[in-house]
Amino acid sequence: MSPRKISRLESFQHAFHGIGYTFRTQRNAQIHLAIALMIVIVGLEVGLPLAEWAILALTIGLVITAETLNTALEVAMDHLSPAIHPEVKIVKDVSAGAVLLAALTAVVVGLLILGPPLLQLLTP
């Protein structure tokens, strides 16, 4: 017997549950979200053009996506191998490294986009 097919609505509910799980349980995801909100506030304050908003949105999405994938991998690895295992450590380290790379990329993008208008605001 094949498993029951789920509706599109159920698919979205599962996806939102996963995103919610990540933000409820992962401190770094909460930090990324707080920083993203601050970036949005600063972007509104300096009046970014639409194209720069698009770049920031993609960059924020990259970081949040990396964080959710990292969470999924960590949970899966903890389930499959509750004991410390060298290969599981590699999976977790590489996954965390991917989040770090996304976050560093976001910092560079943020500085390139928000740096000039912030400097203009801060200098007389």
Protein Blocks (a to p, Z undefined) as FASTA:
>chain_A
ZZddddfklmmmmmmmmmmmmmmmmmklmmmmmmmmmmmmmmmmnopafklmmmmmmmmm
mmmmmmmmmmmmmmmmmmmmmbacfklmmmmmmmmmmmmmmmmmmmmmmmmmmmmmmmmm
mpZZ
